[in-house]
Amino acid sequence: MWELRRHSARSGPARLLAVGSAAAVLVLGVAACGGSDNGGGGSSGGSGASASGEKVTVGLIVKRESNPFFVKMIDAAKKAAAENNVELITAAGKTDVDNQSQVTALENMTTRGAKGILIVPADSKAVVPAIKKARDAGVTVIALDTPTEPQSAVDALFATDNLKAGELIGQWAKAKMAGKKAKIALLDLAPGISVGQLRHDGFLKGYGIKDGDPQIVGAVNTEGDTAKGQAGMEQLLQKDPNINLVYSINEPSGFGAATALKSAGKKPSDVTIVSVDGGCDAIKRGIKTGVIDATSQQYPQNMAAQGVKAIAAAARGGKKPSGYTDTGVNLITADAQTGVASKDAAYGTENCWG
């Protein structure tokens, strides 16, 4: 049975509301992280909107509730809701690709009278018809983290520039290789999820190559999962045991790759691993130890807090959110490369999530 979770500024701790088998609670998750000095304040809301106005109901639909990235997002949304007299309803799916649960959550939140819904799409294309139904019913829909396809399917997008996130680690990897011939493994996300494609494309752009380049040994889909990252890396090592550069969609898949490489007798210094997200575990076990050499850190708390504030402001007569809001990204590494802007592990720790 699915359930919606409601959080109110007046009700204290969140309480569960059983809404029958038709209700939806998503528990999905791809990869992301922390809170930083990058756009951490509320934006996009109309001027003059007051938090003391009529209570506004806002929905938040994430992917996996167990993913620290989405835990941070939910926590930030709760805080913003308390500060802006918002009743927050949250939902989460079972996996990163659980589209049906998101569809059900959209329907139930619309029925519950949500003025706006924030959603991290599990499937950027498949969820679009359900989003259209919600918008046709007068609900403002903002995509967080992951763009819909087309992006115009929602009113606004609050997200990391995932193309830039990939480009940053691609540029760093190119500088790190210092002219050495690369044999590259690509640990991707899954078909149909735009954030994965954007990171993939950004990495290739930053490195200065395209799909099909002979330096690429192969690409596998990992769904951002550690076990699948390990299995995918093992598969690619069978194809070419001399892989020396790994692009991973997120740190969990990167840690899986590191396990496979260690089992194959490789030392961390033998293979460069780059990733995206920048969660606290990634900084502690990855960047500081040299297991993951560089990552692009994103800030989910900015996405959620700004989204809640924007919907609340619009519902009280402010400007309706529209377009794209960049919520910040920084390259984090303990091995700075000339010509590539980066922050160190201390900064990554200070601004991570999870």
C-alpha positions in Angstrom: 0.0 0.0 0.0 1.3 3.4 -0.9 1.0 6.4 1.4 1.5 10.2 1.3 3.4 11.8 4.1 2.2 15.2 5.2 4.3 17.8 7.1 2.8 20.9 8.5 4.5 23.8 10.2 1.9 23.4 13.0 1.8 19.7 13.4 5.4 19.1 14.6 6.9 15.8 13.6 5.6 14.4 10.3 2.7 12.0 10.6 1.7 9.3 8.2 -1.6 9.5 6.5 -2.9 6.3 5.1 -4.7 7.0 1.9 -5.4 3.6 0.6 -3.9 1.6 -2.2 -4.4 4.4 -4.7 -2.1 6.8 -2.9 1.5 7.0 -3.9 4.7 7.3 -2.1 7.8 7.2 -4.2 11.1 6.0 -3.0 13.5 6.6 -5.9 16.9 8.2 -6.1 19.8 8.9 -8.6 22.7 10.8 -7.4 23.2 14.2 -5.8 24.1 16.2 -2.7 24.7 18.9 -0.2 24.1 22.5 0.7 26.5 25.2 -0.1 27.0 28.8 -0.6 25.8 28.4 -4.2 22.4 29.8 -4.4 21.3 28.5 -1.0 18.7 31.2 -0.5 15.2 31.3 -1.8 14.7 32.6 -5.2 12.1 32.8 -8.0 9.3 33.7 -5.7 7.3 36.8 -6.3 8.2 39.9 -4.4 6.2 40.9 -1.4 4.8 37.4 -0.7 4.2 36.9 3.0 4.8 33.6 4.9 2.0 34.7 7.3 -0.6 34.4 4.5 -3.0 31.5 4.0 -1.5 28.1 4.4 -0.4 26.6 1.1 -0.2 22.9 0.3 2.9 21.8 -1.6 3.9 18.3 -2.8 7.4 16.9 -3.1 8.0 13.7 -5.1 11.5 12.2 -5.0 13.0 9.0 -6.1 14.3 6.7 -3.4 13.7 7.9 0.1 16.8 6.0 1.3 19.2 8.0 -0.9 21.0 10.7 1.2 20.6 13.1 -1.7 16.8 12.9 -1.4 16.9 12.8 2.4 18.7 16.2 2.3 16.1 17.4 -0.2 13.2 16.4 2.0 14.8 17.9 5.1 15.4 21.2 3.3 11.8 21.2 2.0 10.4 20.6 5.5 12.5 23.5 6.9 11.3 25.8 4.1 7.7 24.7 4.6 7.9 25.5 8.3 9.3 29.0 7.5 6.7 29.7 4.8 3.4 28.4 6.4 3.3 25.5 4.0 1.7 22.1 4.4 4.2 19.7 2.8 3.2 16.3 1.4 6.0 14.0 0.4 6.2 10.9 -1.7 8.9 8.5 -2.8 9.2 5.4 -4.9 10.9 2.0 -4.7 13.6 2.5 -7.2 15.2 5.2 -9.3 13.0 4.2 -12.3 9.6 3.8 -10.5 7.6 6.0 -12.8 4.2 4.5 -12.0 4.5 5.5 -8.3 5.3 9.1 -9.4 2.2 9.2 -11.6 0.0 8.0 -8.8 1.5 10.6 -6.4 0.9 13.4 -8.9 -2.8 12.3 -9.1 -3.2 12.1 -5.3 -1.5 15.4 -4.6 -3.6 17.2 -7.1 -6.7 15.7 -5.5 -5.5 16.8 -2.1 -5.4 20.4 -3.3 -1.7 21.0 -3.8 -1.0 24.4 -5.2 2.3 23.2 -6.5 4.2 20.0 -6.9 8.0 19.6 -6.9 9.1 16.4 -8.7 12.4 14.6 -9.4 11.4 12.6 -12.5 12.1 8.9 -12.5 11.5 8.8 -16.2 11.8 12.2 -17.9 9.5 11.3 -20.8 7.0 8.8 -19.3 5.9 11.1 -16.5 5.0 14.0 -18.9 1.3 13.0 -19.5 0.7 12.9 -15.7 2.4 16.2 -15.2 0.2 17.7 -18.0 -2.9 16.5 -16.1 -1.8 18.2 -12.9 -1.0 21.4 -14.7 -4.3 21.3 -16.6 -5.9 21.2 -13.1 -4.2 24.4 -12.1 -1.2 22.9 -10.3 2.2 24.5 -10.7 4.8 21.8 -11.3 8.5 22.3 -10.8 11.1 19.7 -11.8 14.0 19.3 -9.4 17.4 17.9 -10.3 16.3 16.1 -13.4 14.7 17.9 -16.5 11.6 16.5 -18.1 11.7 15.7 -21.8 10.7 18.2 -23.1 11.8 20.6 -20.4 8.7 22.7 -21.2 6.5 20.0 -19.8 6.9 21.7 -16.4 6.5 25.3 -15.3 10.1 25.5 -14.1 13.3 23.6 -13.5 15.4 24.0 -10.3 18.5 21.9 -10.8 22.3 21.4 -11.1 23.6 22.1 -14.5 24.3 18.4 -15.1 26.0 19.1 -18.5 28.4 21.4 -16.7 28.9 18.8 -13.8 30.0 16.3 -16.4 32.1 18.8 -18.3 34.0 19.7 -15.1 35.1 16.2 -14.4 35.9 15.6 -18.0 38.1 18.7 -18.1 39.8 17.6 -14.9 40.3 14.0 -16.2 41.9 15.3 -19.4 44.3 17.4 -17.4 45.1 14.6 -15.1 45.9 12.2 -17.9 48.5 14.7 -19.1 48.6 13.4 -22.6 48.7 9.7 -21.6 46.6 7.4 -23.8 43.3 6.8 -22.2 41.2 3.6 -22.0 37.9 4.8 -20.7 35.0 3.0 -19.0 31.6 4.7 -18.9 29.4 3.7 -16.1 26.1 5.4 -17.1 22.7 5.6 -15.4 19.8 4.1 -17.5 17.9 4.9 -20.7 15.2 7.6 -20.5 16.7 9.6 -17.7 17.9 13.0 -18.9 20.2 13.7 -16.0 22.3 10.6 -16.9 22.5 11.6 -20.5 23.5 15.1 -19.6 26.3 14.0 -17.3 27.6 11.5 -19.9 27.5 14.1 -22.7 29.2 16.7 -20.4 32.0 14.3 -19.5 32.8 13.6 -23.2 32.6 17.3 -24.0 35.0 18.2 -21.2 37.4 15.4 -22.2 37.2 16.5 -25.8 35.8 13.3 -27.4 32.5 12.0 -28.7 30.6 8.7 -28.4 32.3 6.1 -30.5 35.8 7.5 -29.9 38.4 4.6 -29.9 39.6 5.6 -26.4 36.2 4.4 -25.0 36.3 0.7 -24.1 32.6 0.6 -23.5 29.6 1.8 -21.6 27.2 0.0 -19.2 24.1 1.1 -17.4 24.3 0.9 -13.6 21.2 2.7 -12.4 23.5 4.5 -10.0 23.8 1.3 -7.9 27.0 0.1 -6.2 26.5 -3.6 -7.1 25.6 -2.8 -10.7 28.6 -0.5 -10.9 30.8 -3.4 -9.8 29.3 -5.8 -12.2 29.5 -3.3 -15.1 33.2 -2.6 -14.3 33.9 -6.3 -14.2 32.2 -6.7 -17.6 34.3 -3.9 -19.1 37.6 -5.2 -17.6 36.9 -8.5 -19.4 36.8 -6.5 -22.6 40.0 -4.6 -21.8 41.9 -5.2 -18.5 44.0 -2.0 -19.1 41.2 0.5 -18.5 42.8 3.5 -16.8 40.0 6.1 -16.6 36.5 5.5 -15.3 33.5 7.9 -15.6 30.8 7.1 -13.1 27.3 8.6 -13.0 27.5 8.9 -9.2 29.7 7.8 -6.3 27.8 4.6 -5.5 28.5 3.3 -9.0 32.1 4.7 -8.7 32.7 2.8 -5.4 31.4 -0.4 -7.2 33.9 0.2 -9.9 36.7 0.6 -7.3 35.8 -2.7 -5.8 36.0 -4.5 -9.1 39.3 -2.8 -9.9 40.7 -3.8 -6.5 39.6 -7.4 -7.1 41.4 -7.3 -10.5 44.6 -6.4 -8.7 44.5 -2.7 -9.5 45.7 0.0 -7.1 43.9 3.4 -6.8 46.9 5.0 -8.5 46.5 2.7 -11.6 43.0 4.0 -12.5 41.5 7.5 -12.3 37.8 7.5 -11.2 35.7 10.6 -11.6 32.0 11.0 -10.6 29.2 13.4 -9.8 27.2 14.2 -6.6 29.6 15.0 -3.8 27.7 13.5 -0.8 29.5 13.3 2.6 30.3 9.6 2.2 31.8 10.3 -1.2 34.0 13.0 0.2 35.1 10.9 3.2 35.6 7.5 1.6 36.3 8.7 -2.0 38.0 12.1 -2.3 40.0 12.0 0.9 41.2 8.5 0.4 41.9 8.8 -3.4 39.5 6.1 -4.3 37.5 8.6 -6.3 39.8 11.3 -7.7 37.3 14.1 -8.5 33.6 14.7 -8.3 31.2 17.4 -9.2 29.3 18.4 -6.1 25.7 19.4 -6.3 23.3 20.9 -3.7 19.8 19.3 -3.4 18.8 21.4 -0.5 18.9 24.5 -2.7 16.6 22.9 -5.2 14.0 21.9 -2.6 14.1 25.0 -0.5 13.9 27.4 -3.4 11.1 25.3 -5.0 8.9 25.4 -1.8 9.4 29.2 -1.5 8.7 29.8 -5.1 5.4 27.9 -5.1 4.3 29.5 -1.8 5.1 33.0 -3.1 3.2 32.4 -6.3 0.1 31.0 -4.5 0.0 34.2 -2.5 0.0 36.5 -5.5 3.7 36.6 -6.4 5.3 35.8 -9.7 4.8 32.3 -11.0 8.1 30.4 -11.3 9.3 29.7 -14.8 12.4 28.8 -16.8 15.6 27.3 -15.4 17.3 28.1 -12.0 20.8 26.8 -11.6 21.3 25.6 -8.0 25.1 25.4 -8.2 27.9 22.9 -8.8 31.6 22.7 -7.9 34.4 20.4 -8.8 35.8 18.8 -5.6 39.3 17.1 -5.6 42.3 16.6 -3.5 44.5 16.8 -6.7 43.9 20.2 -8.3 44.9 20.5 -12.0 46.2 23.6 -13.7 43.5 25.4 -15.6 40.6 23.6 -14.0 38.7 25.4 -11.3 38.2 23.3 -8.2 37.5 23.2 -4.5 39.4 21.0 -2.0 38.2 18.2 0.2 37.6 20.5 3.2 35.2 22.6 1.2 33.5 19.4 0.0 33.1 18.3 3.6 31.7 21.6 4.7 29.0 21.6 1.9 28.2 17.9 1.5 25.0 16.1 2.3 24.2 12.7 3.8 
